[in-house]
Amino acid sequence: MFDKTKTTNMHDILLSLHSILRYVLLILILVTIIDSLVRMYKPEDDADKKLALFSLIIMHTQILIGLGLYFISPLIKTLMQAGKVMSESFPRFWVVEHMVGMIVAAILITIGYSRSKKQDSNWAKHRFILVYYSIALIIILLMIPWPFREVGAGRGWY
């Protein structure tokens, strides 16, 4: 039969991993943006895209973990069963806004990385990474349930 404790344990593991990787992702994206600013006018080398690639990989990993959490989370199940998802800000954030915002950020990072690979000049490569990753960073910061926001109240920094 179905063992609810295994689902809860899996949820706790995924939630902890998702929370830890949040900080790794934020640091990587920030370092990638700064790196693009610094390398924009320098000659190209092999390390040029590694940070951007690592950011892309961690972002996609976060999306996969987040989607797994979305489908096993007791909070999401409770909010969906209660109804009024779109009319109240708390359930709307968890059921719709967080997921959609993070997927949009992942798409922006993917587009920025892909378009940068197709550019000839080093300046253009880093400009695409700089612009797309910066917009994605802003969206990510807005969609994280920080403890000082209503949707993150009581959740803590980890």
Backbone torsions as a table, in degrees:
resi	resn	phi	psi	omega
1	MET	NA	-176.2	-176.4
2	PHE	-85.9	124.0	-179.4
3	ASP	-100.8	109.9	-176.0
4	LYS	-68.6	-28.5	-179.1
5	THR	-68.1	-33.6	177.3
6	LYS	-65.7	-39.8	177.2
7	THR	-63.8	-42.8	179.2
8	THR	-64.5	-43.0	177.9
9	ASN	-63.2	-43.7	178.2
10	MET	-62.9	-40.7	178.0
11	HIS	-61.2	-46.0	-179.6
12	ASP	-63.0	-41.0	178.6
13	ILE	-64.6	-48.9	-179.9
14	LEU	-63.5	-39.6	179.8
15	LEU	-65.2	-41.7	177.6
16	SER	-64.3	-44.0	178.6
17	LEU	-63.4	-42.6	178.8
18	HIS	-62.5	-40.0	179.7
19	SER	-69.1	-41.7	179.2
20	ILE	-66.1	-46.8	-178.5
21	LEU	-66.0	-21.7	176.3
22	ARG	-56.4	-47.5	-178.3
23	TYR	-71.2	-37.6	175.6
24	VAL	-60.2	-45.4	-179.8
25	LEU	-63.7	-46.3	-179.7
26	LEU	-60.0	-44.1	179.1
27	ILE	-65.4	-44.7	179.6
28	LEU	-61.9	-44.0	179.8
29	ILE	-65.1	-43.3	179.2
30	LEU	-62.0	-44.8	178.3
31	VAL	-65.2	-37.9	178.1
32	THR	-63.5	-42.4	178.6
33	ILE	-63.6	-46.4	178.8
34	ILE	-63.6	-42.9	178.3
35	ASP	-60.0	-40.6	178.6
36	SER	-64.9	-38.6	176.2
37	LEU	-62.9	-41.8	-177.9
38	VAL	-71.4	-42.7	-174.4
39	ARG	-85.1	-4.3	-174.1
40	MET	-56.3	-38.1	-176.2
41	TYR	-109.6	12.9	178.8
42	LYS	-101.3	160.9	176.9
43	PRO	-63.8	149.3	-177.7
44	GLU	-72.8	143.0	172.9
45	ASP	-140.4	179.0	-174.7
46	ASP	-65.8	-27.5	-176.9
47	ALA	-80.5	-3.6	-174.7
48	ASP	-54.8	-43.1	-173.0
49	LYS	-104.4	-1.0	-175.8
50	LYS	-63.6	-44.1	179.2
51	LEU	-63.9	-43.2	179.4
52	ALA	-63.0	-39.1	178.7
53	LEU	-66.8	-43.8	178.7
54	PHE	-62.5	-39.4	176.7
55	SER	-62.3	-43.1	178.5
56	LEU	-61.0	-45.1	-179.2
57	ILE	-63.7	-46.2	-179.8
58	ILE	-65.9	-38.5	178.3
59	MET	-62.2	-45.2	179.4
60	HIS	-66.6	-35.4	176.0
61	THR	-63.7	-43.0	177.7
62	GLN	-60.6	-42.2	178.9
63	ILE	-61.7	-44.8	-179.8
64	LEU	-64.2	-44.0	177.5
65	ILE	-63.6	-43.0	179.5
66	GLY	-62.0	-40.0	177.2
67	LEU	-65.8	-38.6	175.3
68	GLY	-61.6	-44.1	177.5
69	LEU	-62.3	-39.3	-178.2
70	TYR	-58.2	-39.0	-175.5
71	PHE	-86.9	-15.0	178.6
72	ILE	-115.4	-2.7	-175.6
73	SER	-69.1	126.5	175.4
74	PRO	-64.5	-31.3	178.9
75	LEU	-64.4	-47.0	-179.7
76	ILE	-63.5	-43.3	179.2
77	LYS	-60.6	-43.8	179.8
78	THR	-64.1	-44.9	-179.4
79	LEU	-64.7	-37.9	179.6
80	MET	-68.6	-38.5	-179.4
81	GLN	-72.1	-30.3	-177.9
82	ALA	-73.1	-19.7	-177.6
83	GLY	76.2	-168.6	179.9
84	LYS	54.4	33.8	-177.4
85	VAL	-64.2	-44.7	-174.9
86	MET	-84.0	-19.2	-175.4
87	SER	-88.3	-14.1	-179.3
88	GLU	-121.7	141.5	-172.8
89	SER	-68.0	-38.8	-177.4
90	PHE	-63.4	-54.6	179.1
91	PRO	-66.8	-33.8	179.9
92	ARG	-62.8	-40.5	178.8
93	PHE	-59.6	-50.1	-174.5
94	TRP	-73.6	-36.3	-175.2
95	VAL	-84.8	-32.9	-172.9
96	VAL	-122.1	-60.4	-167.3
97	GLU	-61.8	-46.5	-177.9
98	HIS	-60.2	-49.6	-177.6
99	MET	-64.7	-49.0	-177.8
100	VAL	-64.0	-43.2	179.1
101	GLY	-60.9	-42.9	-179.5
102	MET	-70.6	-35.3	176.1
103	ILE	-66.2	-40.3	176.1
104	VAL	-61.8	-42.7	177.8
105	ALA	-62.2	-40.9	178.2
106	ALA	-64.7	-39.6	178.0
107	ILE	-63.9	-43.0	178.6
108	LEU	-61.8	-43.4	178.6
109	ILE	-64.1	-41.4	178.8
110	THR	-64.0	-44.5	178.6
111	ILE	-63.8	-44.9	179.4
112	GLY	-59.7	-44.3	179.4
113	TYR	-66.5	-44.6	-178.4
114	SER	-64.9	-44.2	-179.3
115	ARG	-68.9	-32.1	179.3
116	SER	-67.5	-32.7	179.5
117	LYS	-66.0	-26.6	-175.4
118	LYS	-88.6	-4.0	-176.5
119	GLN	-86.2	148.6	179.6
120	ASP	-86.1	-43.2	-176.9
121	SER	-88.2	148.1	178.8
122	ASN	-62.8	-38.1	179.4
123	TRP	-59.9	-46.7	-178.6
124	ALA	-66.0	-38.9	178.7
125	LYS	-59.0	-49.7	-177.0
126	HIS	-73.6	-26.8	177.2
127	ARG	-65.1	-42.6	178.1
128	PHE	-63.6	-43.7	178.2
129	ILE	-63.4	-45.2	-179.3
130	LEU	-59.1	-49.2	-176.3
131	VAL	-68.9	-53.2	-175.2
132	TYR	-67.8	-41.1	179.8
133	TYR	-68.9	-34.4	178.1
134	SER	-65.8	-44.3	177.8
135	ILE	-63.8	-42.2	178.4
136	ALA	-62.6	-40.3	178.8
137	LEU	-61.5	-42.1	178.9
138	ILE	-62.2	-44.9	179.6
139	ILE	-63.3	-43.7	179.7
140	ILE	-60.6	-46.5	179.9
141	LEU	-61.3	-34.8	178.2
142	LEU	-73.6	-29.4	-174.4
143	MET	-95.8	-4.3	176.5
144	ILE	-76.8	134.1	178.2
145	PRO	-79.0	73.3	-179.1
146	TRP	-61.2	150.1	-178.4
147	PRO	-61.9	-24.0	-179.3
148	PHE	-84.2	-3.5	176.0
149	ARG	-96.9	157.3	180.0
150	GLU	-58.0	-42.9	-176.0
151	VAL	-71.1	-18.2	-180.0
152	GLY	-109.7	6.1	-177.4
153	ALA	-59.3	129.5	178.0
154	GLY	84.1	-2.6	-177.5
155	ARG	-87.9	-23.1	-178.7
156	GLY	80.8	176.3	-177.2
157	TRP	-84.0	-12.3	-179.7
158	TYR	-119.5	NA	NA
